[in-house]
Amino acid sequence: MAGTVKDHRKLSRAELLAMLIKKTEENDALILRIEKLEEELRDRRLCIKNAGTLSEAALALSGVFEAADNAVRIYTDEILRIIKDSEAVREEIINEANTKAAEIISEAEEKAREIMLLQMKNTEFSVEQADIK
């Protein structure tokens, strides 16, 4: 569901919320994956501790660090993307709210002008009637 800010403007708030929930679920899944990799890292450390030679330990560590580094990179990239998407959606919602507020204020001012003009006409009519009597 990744897209541009223009694509996000076409989405309803419910769709945006669903997208945010989905991304949060993906984030949670990535956290679980990191925890699993950390557990594997602990297990591999134990294996390394029991390894007979320094070269065997170096080979075992290489794979663990590479896997952990990849997991951290994926997690970080996903978090940064979610933050960027959330900021864009937040800005869009604020802009929409400001535009709607300006429209409401403009409509209210126009109605107020109409009421004042009507009141002024009624007042003039009442004064003219009083002058006639």
C-alpha positions in Angstrom: 0.0 0.0 0.0 3.0 2.2 -0.2 2.4 5.2 -2.5 2.9 8.9 -2.9 1.4 11.6 -0.9 -1.0 12.2 -3.8 -2.1 8.6 -3.6 -2.7 9.0 0.2 -4.8 12.1 -0.4 -7.3 9.9 -2.2 -7.6 7.5 0.7 -10.2 7.9 3.4 -9.2 8.3 7.0 -10.3 4.7 7.7 -8.1 3.5 4.9 -5.2 5.6 6.2 -5.8 4.1 9.7 -5.9 0.6 8.2 -2.6 1.3 6.4 -1.1 2.6 9.7 -2.3 -0.5 11.6 -0.9 -2.8 8.9 2.5 -1.1 9.1 2.4 -1.4 12.9 1.7 -5.1 12.6 4.6 -5.4 10.1 6.7 -3.5 12.6 5.7 -5.9 15.4 6.6 -8.9 13.1 10.0 -7.4 12.5 10.5 -6.9 16.2 9.7 -10.6 16.8 12.1 -11.5 14.0 14.9 -9.5 15.7 14.1 -11.2 19.0 14.4 -14.6 17.3 17.7 -13.6 15.7 19.0 -12.4 19.0 18.1 -15.7 20.5 19.9 -17.5 17.7 22.8 -15.2 18.4 22.9 -16.3 22.0 22.7 -19.9 20.9 25.5 -19.5 18.4 27.6 -17.8 21.1 27.2 -20.8 23.2 28.3 -23.0 20.2 31.3 -20.7 19.7 32.2 -21.0 23.3 32.2 -24.8 22.9 34.0 -24.7 19.5 37.4 -26.3 19.5 39.4 -23.8 17.5 39.5 -20.0 16.9 38.9 -20.4 13.2 35.6 -22.3 13.8 34.5 -19.6 16.2 35.3 -16.9 13.6 33.3 -18.7 10.9 30.3 -19.1 13.2 30.4 -15.4 14.3 30.5 -14.2 10.7 27.1 -15.7 9.9 25.5 -14.5 13.1 26.7 -10.9 12.8 25.7 -10.8 9.1 22.2 -12.0 10.0 21.9 -9.6 12.9 23.2 -6.7 10.7 20.6 -7.5 8.0 17.8 -7.7 10.5 18.7 -4.4 12.0 19.0 -2.8 8.6 15.6 -4.1 7.6 14.0 -3.0 10.8 15.5 0.5 10.7 14.5 1.0 7.0 11.0 0.0 7.8 10.7 2.3 10.8 12.1 5.2 8.8 9.6 4.5 6.0 6.7 4.3 8.5 7.7 7.6 10.1 8.0 9.3 6.7 4.6 8.0 5.6 3.0 9.0 8.9 4.4 12.5 8.7 3.1 12.9 5.1 -0.4 11.7 6.2 -0.4 13.9 9.2 0.5 17.0 7.1 -2.2 16.1 4.6 -4.8 15.8 7.4 -3.8 19.1 8.9 -3.9 20.8 5.5 -7.4 19.4 4.8 -8.6 20.5 8.2 -7.2 24.0 7.7 -8.9 24.3 4.3 -12.2 23.1 5.6 -12.0 25.5 8.6 -11.3 28.4 6.1 -14.3 27.3 4.1 -16.5 27.2 7.2 -15.3 30.6 8.3 -16.0 32.1 4.9 -19.5 30.7 4.7 -20.2 32.0 8.2 -19.0 35.4 7.3 -21.2 35.5 4.2 -24.2 34.4 6.2 -23.5 37.1 8.8 -23.3 39.7 6.0 -26.6 38.5 4.6 -28.2 38.7 8.1 -26.8 42.2 8.7 -28.1 43.4 5.3 -31.5 41.9 6.0 -31.6 43.6 9.4 -30.6 46.9 7.9 -33.4 46.7 5.3 -35.9 45.8 8.0 -34.7 48.7 10.1 -35.0 51.1 7.1 -38.5 49.8 6.4 -39.5 50.3 10.1 -38.2 53.9 10.0 -40.0 54.7 6.8 -43.3 53.3 8.3 -42.8 55.5 11.4 -42.2 58.6 9.2 -45.4 57.9 7.3 -47.6 57.7 10.4 
